[in-house]
Amino acid sequence: MDRPPVVALDEVSKSFGAVRALSGVSLRLLPGEAHALLGENGAGKSTLIKTLAGVHRPDAGQVLVDGSARRFSGPADALAAGIAIIYQEPTLFGDLSVAENVFMGRQPLGFGRRIDVAEMHARTSELFSRLGVKLDPARPARGLSIADQQLVEIAKALSFDARVIVMDEPTAALSAHEVQRLFGVVQALRAQDAAVLFVSHRLGEVFELCQRATVLRDGEFVWSGELTDETPDSLVRRMVGRELSALFPKQDTTAGDVLLSVQRLTREGVFTDVSFDVRAGEIVALSGLVGAGRSEVARAIFGIDRPDAGSVHVDGRRLKYGSPTAAMAAGIGFVPEDRRQQGLVMDASIERNTALASLGRLSTFGLLRRRSERALAQDWAVKLRLKFSKLSDPVGVLSGGNQQKVVLAKWLARNPSVLIVDEPTRGIDVGTKAEVHRLLSELAGQGVAVLMISSELPEVLGMADRVLVMHEGRLVEELSRAEATEERVAMAAAGQAVAP
């Protein structure tokens, strides 16, 4: 490709205090290309994106637009230059319509300088048509799926004549169908000569969508080039700077006694008649499409949601309905799907978050022993190879992968006999994924019963001793490790049987 870049970073550096987030990083985005930005958590991807978006100003180096150096005063300045960022979780005004969100502050005016609603709807529909999708411009933004919210943000970017669209982990919360629709939108953008910078940890998606990639490691530029001669393994080596001995280091174990028994669990309108066992030393995967009821079953087992019928037994003892306290006392740990909203107190310290599930045994007469809290956090930080500056720092300053380690530490500190992990590696880099997989395998080797919910089929097939598949709130298939294939799991999740 010999076309000049529409946007480029030239030897950009950025520091925050004593921490150097970017060090001499260069990037070229060509018209009509989908370009992947890769690296582990903490590699500098977010800082690079925010530098492009005008949120951060580089300490050294420059941002070039059509070959001319630009120094953005803020995000509005970057957007005026044609650079738009689509964040993982869009922020729309729920009480306004789709069209009003697209043209916020720029609504077309008609007679008497009143907002021309018909014209605004027509322009919005035309933007969606350019993207190859249909979305009602009059619909309120409240209640839109994450996928549809992203489409609104992309249409808004096009309304500003954006020529560079940065997508930050856009597929993390999307179903397989929604991912394919988004990929169609990216192809439509490329056909209009827009450059798309695609940030993702999912290498399969990177190879399906992108033509070129840039890899960062520890804030430094590592590599940039065509993907045609690359493999997932070669990109992983570039990202982590080492060989990963195994992304799925599942140890072979002999299953012991039943530790978790779920019998005919039902929550009306959500899931029906769900029954399964998990034995000591087993990793059992609960698979299925988004909305199949997997997370809801996990929440009911842990007592967050109250089921209408059925029972949960831990080591032969029946659990009280709707009581997380009873579940914890019985030896269950629960790593939820959304670590930021459900698993952590983001403003609290790393040490406090680590100790949250163990405050009872760390207290005397109701007073927390701070030294014991610090020792507990330090111990688990070492065991889980946590990357941090100070244990007293807010957990929110950690990368996504290290935040997930803190959630795991919180529950492992209680020595659970049953551990439920919901999307344990969502949104974390490949190196940390391997560490989480190793940890789960070691726990199973120590006799813990692990129930793992995952939307990633390679993870399901690579880690599970057995795979349970849900479809529309019902358990429809159980497969051994030997029987489980991507086709059988995917077809069962879609409600279609496949001959073994």
N, C-alpha and C positions, 0 to 999 in steps of 0.2 A: 504494500500500500504506500504510494508516494504522494497521496493527497495531504496538504498541510493540515495540522490539527486545528479543530475549532477552539479547543481549550487545552492548555498545557500548564503543568507545574514545572518550574526549573530550579532544581537544587534548593527546595524549600526546607527550612528548619523552623521548629517551634518548640519553645520550652515553657513549662509552668513551674516557676520557682527553680528548684534544683533538678527537676525531672525533665529530661529532653524527650518530648513526644515524637518529634520528627527530626531527622538529621540528614539533610541533603537529599531529599526525596524528589524524584522527577516522575512525571506522568504525562502521556500524550493521549488525547481522546480525538479520534478521527470521525468525520461526518459519516453517518450511516452505519456505525459499528456498535455492537454490544461488547463491552469491555468489562471483564471481571476484576474486582479488587479483592485480593486474598491475603490472609494472614491470620495468625492466632489472635485471640483476645489480648489486647494490650500491644498489638503490633503497630498501632498508629492509624488504623483505618478511620476511626471516628474523627480524629483530629484533622486528617486529610480532607474528609468530607466537609467538616465545618470551616476549613480554610477556603475550600471552593465556594461554600455558601456565604462567605462573608462574615461568619460568626467570629472566626479568629483571623487576626492579621499575622502573616509570617514574620518571624524575627529576621530571617535572611532568605534570599531567593525571591522569586517572583511568580505571580499568576499571569499567564498570557492568554488573551482572548483575541483570536484571529491574528496572532503574532504580535499584538501590542500589549505591553505591560499594563496591568490594572491593579489598583490598590483599593479594594472595596471598603466602603465606610460601614457597611452592614449588609444583612440579607437582602434588603430591598434593592440595594445597589447591584448585588450579584444577580438578582432576578431580572433587573433591567438590562443586564448584560447577556441574559439568555440562559442562566444557570438555575435550575430548580431542583430541590431536594424532596424526595418522597420518603418520609420516615416510616419505620415499621408500624407505628401506631399513629395514624393520621389524627389530626385535631380539627374536627369540623364543628360548626355551630349547629347543635342538634335541632333547635327550634326553627331554623331557617331551611328553605328548600334546597335541593341539589343545585339548582341554577343560581340561587342567591349566594351559596357558598363559592361557586365558581367565579362569580363576578362581584364578590364582596368589595364595596367601595368604588366599583366601576360600572354599576348598573346602567344600561342604556336608557336615555331619557327621551320621552316623547313630548306630545303637546302639553303645554303648561309646565314643562320641566318635571313632569311626573315620570316615575319609573315605567318604562315600556315593558311590561311583563311578557307579552307575546314575543317581542323581539329577543328578550333575554332567554326565553325558553327555546326559541328557534336557534339562536347562536349556540346554546348549550348542546342541543340535539346534534348540531352540525359537528361540534367537537367530538362527541361520542361516536358519530358516524366515521370521522377520520380515524378513530381508534378501533373501529370495527366491532363496537359493542352497543347494546341498547340499555338505556337507563332513563327512567322518567324524570325529566328536569323539575317537575312540580312536586315530586315526592319529598317529604321532610327527611333531612339527613339523619335524624334520630331513628335508630333501629336498622340502619344499613349495616350489612356485614363488613368485616375488615376489608374484604376483597373489593366490595363496591365503594367503600370509602377511599381506597387507593385509586380507583378509577376517577373519582371526583377530583382528587388531588392532581392526577395526571392531566385531566381535562383543564383544570385551572392553570397548570403550567403551560399547556398549549395556548391558552387564551392570552398569555403574556409573550407568546412567540418564543418560548424557550427552545433552545437548540441543544442543550445538554440536560438530560434527566438523570439524576442520581437516585438509585433505588437502594435503600438501606435495609437489608434482610427482608425483602418484600414478601417472601413466601413462607416465613416462619409460622404464621398462623393460618395458612390457607389449605384447603382440601386439594386433592390431586386435580380435580376438575377446575378449580379456581386457579391453580398454578398454570395449567395449560391455557386458560383464557388470558392470564397475564402475559404469558409468552407470546400469544397472538397479538396483544397490544404492543409489546416490544418490537415485534416484526413490523407492525404498522408504523411505529415511530421511526424505525430504521429506513423504511421505504420513503419517508418524508425527509431523509437526510439528517435526522436527529442522532446525536451520540448518546448512548445509554451506558452509564457506569453502574454495574450490577455488583452489589456487595452481598456475599453469601458464604456460608460454611458448607453448603451442599454441593459437592463437586460434580455429582451427576447432573444437576441443573446447570452448572457452569459449562460443562461440555456440550449440553444440549442447546444452550442459548447463545453462548459467547464465541467470538472469533479470536480475541486476544485477551491477555490477562497481565496484571501487574501484581507482584508479590512483595509484601513488606514483612520485615521481622525485626522486632525490638526497635521500632521507629526508623529503621533504615531500609532503603531500596535494595531489594535482592535480585529481582529479575523482571523483565517485561518482554513479551513476545507472542508469537502465534501459538494457538493451542493445538494445531494439527499434529505436531510431533510430540505432544505431551501426553502423559497418562495421569490418572489420579495419584498413583504412587510417586511419580516425579514431582508433582505439585506439592504433595505432602512433605516430601524431603526438602523442598525449597522453603516451605512455610515454617517447619519446625527445626530445620537445621540438623536433623538426625533421622535415622531409620526408626520407624515404629515397629517394634518386634511383632506386634499383632494389634490390629484395631479392635478385634473381638477376642480377647484372651480367655475364652471360656474354659474353665477346668472341668474335666469329667469327674463327677461326684456320684456317689451312691445315695439315692434318696432315702431319707429316714422316715420317721413317723409323720402323720398328718399334723401340721401345726395350725394351719388355717383351713377351716371348712365353711363354705358358703352354701346354704341350702335354700333353694326356691325363693331367693331374694327378689322382691317386687316393690317397685315404686310406681304407682299408677301414672301412666302417660309418659314414663321415662324408660323403665326397663321392666322385664317380666320374667319370672321363673328362672333366675340365674343361679346355677349350681356348679360348684367346682371345689377341688381341694388343692392345697399347696403343701408339699412335704418339706421337711427339714433338708437343706442342701439343694433345693430345687430353685431354678429361676423359671417362672411361668409368665409368659407374655400374654397380655390381653390386647388383641389387635382388632382393627375395624376402622371404618371411615369416621371422619369427624361427625359427631352427632349420633353415633351408634349407641352411646350410653356407657362407654368405658370409664370415663372420669367420674360419672355419676355413681357407678357401682363402687368405685374406690372410696368416694366420699361417704357413701352409705355404710361401707364396712368400717370406716374409721369413726363413724358417728356424727359427722358434720351434717348430713341429711338423714332424716328419719324414714326408713322404709315402711311400706304399708303391710308387708307380709314377709315371711321367711325368717331365716336365722343365720347368725354368724357365731362360730365357735373357734376359740383359740386354745390349742392344746386340750381340747375336750370340754372346755368350759364356755357356756353360752354368754355372749356379750349383751349388755343392756343396749336397747335401741337408743340412737340419737345422743350418745355420750362419748365425745372424744376422750374425756377423762378416764372413763372405763376402758376404752381401747388402749390408751397409754399404759394404764395399770396392768393390763393383760399382756403387754409386751409388743404392741404394734407401734411402728414408726411410720410416718406418712410424709413423703416429699411431694408437695403439690405441683400441679402443672405450671402455675404462674408464680415463680419464685419471688418476684418483686411485690406482687399484691397479696399473696397468700403465705409465702414462706419466710419472709424477712420483714423486719422493721427497718426501713431503709435509712432513717435518720439515727438509729441507735448504733452503737459501736459493734465492731466485729466480735469482741469478746462477749458482749451482752447477747447478741444474736446466737452465738454458739451455745450459751448457757440457758437459753430461754426454756427449753424443755426439761431442764434439770435444776430449776431454782429451788425446789423443795429440799433436795439433798445438799444444796450448797448454802443453805440458810440455817441459822441458829436462832430459835425463838422469833422467827419471822424476819430476822435481819440477814441480808445477804453477806456472805463472807467474800469480800472483794478479792482477797488473795487467792481463794479457792477458784473463783470465777476466772481469774487471769491464768491460773495454772491449767485449768481445763481447756481454755481456749488455746493456750500455747501448745499443749500436748497434741490437740487435734490439728492445729496449723502445721505442725511438723509431720504428723502421720499422713495428712492429705496433701502435703507439698503446696500449701497455700502461699500465694504471692501477695505480699502486703507491705506497707511501710510501718505502721504501728497498729497494734491490736485495739487501741483506743480510737482509731479512725472510724468514721461512719462506714457501715458496710456498703453504702451506696457508691463509694468511690472505687470499689473493686470492679474488675471486669466481670462479664456475665458468667464465665466459667468459674471464677473464684467465688462469686456469690453462690453458685450452685454447690460448691464444696462446703461453704458455711452452712447451708441448709442440711446437707448430708451430715456434717459434723454435729449439728444440733440434735439429730436423731440417733446417730451412732453413739453419742455420749451416754445414751440411756441403755445401751446394749440390748437392742430389740431382738426378739425371737422371730418376728415377722416384720419385713420392711416392704412398704408399698411405695413405688417410685413412678410418678406420672410424668411422662416425657422427660426422662432424666438428663438427656443431652441436647434438648432444644436450645438453639441459639448459642451454642458454645463451640469453640474451635476444635479441629480434629485432634490436636494433641491432648487437650483436656478430655475429649470424648474417650480416648484410649485409657486415660487415667480413671475415669468414672467406670468404664467397663471392667477394668482390672479390679477396682474396688468391689464392684458387685459380684464378680467371680470369686474373689477372696472371701466375701461374706458368705456366699453359698458354700464354699469349701469349709467354713467354720460352723456350718449347720443352720444358718439363718434361712428362713423361707422367704423368697423374694418374689413379689408380684410386680411385674414391670408393664406399664402401659406405654406404648410407643407407636407413633405414626410412620416410623422409618423402617421399611421392610428389611433392609440389610441388618439393622440392629436387632430386630425381632429374630431373624433367622440365625444371626451370628451368636446371640447370647442365650436364647431360650432353650430349656430342656423340653418344654411343651408349649404349644401355641394354642390359645383359645381365641376364637374369632367371633365377634359380635356383629349383628346386622339388625338395625332398627329396634334396638332394645332387647334383643334375644341372643342367647349364646347358640350359634348355629354350627360350629365346627370345633373339634379338638384334634390336634395333630401332634404326633411325636416329633422329636428333632429330626429323625430320619424321614418322616413323611412330609414335613413342611417344605414347601417351595414357594417362590414368589407368586407363581401362577395360582396355586391352590389357596394361598392366603388371600390374595387380591380378589379372586373370584368369589370366595366365601364371604368376604367383606361386602361384596356387591350383591349378595343374595343369590349367587349362582353356584350350583354344585359342579365340581370337576371330578371326573373319574380318576382314581389314584393311578 
